[in-house]
């Protein structure tokens, strides 16, 4: 029996879902769909038909559904979970865009353009990206903002991410558009998803929840005509099937094949993603010959201290990061994804955030970042996750790092911060939290990474058509969001990029699917 979940149910459950995600408590991932490694034959019989069949009700799937329905199509969306949202509902709901009115009026940036935005992404991508996809998404970004504004979202803050050492500083601008609370007192990704879901339901989109697509259906001519789902029914997409199943961040199989960072996140229980992200969309695409692109990247957040705040209004925490040898290895206020990659690259993936009583006075919420601590650190000190000592030598012993190295790192830092013009002599991109670390007691906490998703997926073009290994579109098969790859590289280039990809390519998939003729 098909399970229908209304927007009212979503609104009731969104806050709980977000809270569970923040605590990494979504539980164990479901097993992948049987038969996803090969397509099913088109037998000409269907249990349900639609003009356009969307697989996945996260940000990309909802966007595609809204656009397709507004274009006159009958749309059915299959969703493996009990409600819409996917990874997007647990996100910050922000969008990167250049040249918008909000960027000009809220951030005072009048000289930014989509071209500069694209150049920023391309430099972050270190030669790994599909330039056409990047330029297309950045060109579409301002209209993506307008699209969401038409759905009732209001963007009230525009801010930027930290510097990236190998990127031209002139390309780093405030581009992150943050929305305010909506009429239901939802905010961040919950408000974003609620707006899309309402628009889809208003357009008559049909949602079938608790139903995962397991196999693509392909006819003798190679045209993808539908899917076989976990309820054993066959769903037809007369014009197209749009895959929007997100990525493989809950799949040990894919992680071991493509992403050691993800292996560690799963092993350590630090995945903050939807449990339905088991890579089934990738498996289904590969079963009909789809190529892969951009595999191996990682979206994550670290509980490192000293880094650039993720959101405006978050205090800048004075502190440094050191490795297992007590040595600094990165500018802590660089873009958080860059810092995260540097942390993971350390021997045994060990890094420590070191701070003093001045930083501790900011409280555990500020210092803990993505994993807030008790305000006086009493809980963490008791369980050993925060170390405290009256001297650096004593702290180093607890950290099991060479005391001389840690003292040297702090001596250099404190000399820099005591100078008339505070500046980090080791890593000149350090721009925040510029205070001495010299007032006992001293504290240290391990810096861990939390997975917000894998990067890389099915190869697509700017029409969001899935491509085979010869770069030929697979007839009637589209992909959008993080089930598709090539738009981001080995690390996440900035908050709001993921939501941009769901909007830009979700819209493209629907717009181009509408032009298809029925199979």
Secondary structure, 3 states (H helix, E strand, C coil): CCECCCHHHHHHHHHHHHHHHHCCCCCCCCCCCCCCCCCEECCCCCCEEEEEEEECCCHHHHHHHHHHHHCCCCEEEECCCCCCCCCHHHCCCCEECCCCHHHHHHHCCCCCCHHHHHHHHHHHCCCCCCHHHHHHHHHHHHHHHHHHHHCCCCEEEEECCCCCCCCCHHHCCCCEEEECCCCCCCCHHHHHHHHHHHHHHHCCCEEEECCCEEEEEECCCCCEEEEEECCCCEEEEEEEEEECCCCCCCCHHHHHHHCHHHHHHHHCCCECCCCCCCCHHHHHHHHCCECEEEEEEEEEEECCCCCCCCCCCCCCCCCEEEECCCCECCCCCCCHHHHHHHHHHCHHHCEEEEEEHHHHCCCHHHHHCCCCCCCCCHHHHHHCCEEEECCHHHHHHHHCCCHHHHHHHHHHHHHHHHCCCCCCCCCCCCCCCCCCCCCCCEEEEECCEEEEEEEEEEEECCCCEEEECCCCEEEEEEECHHHEECCCCCECCCCCHHHHHHHHHHHHHHHHHCCCCCC
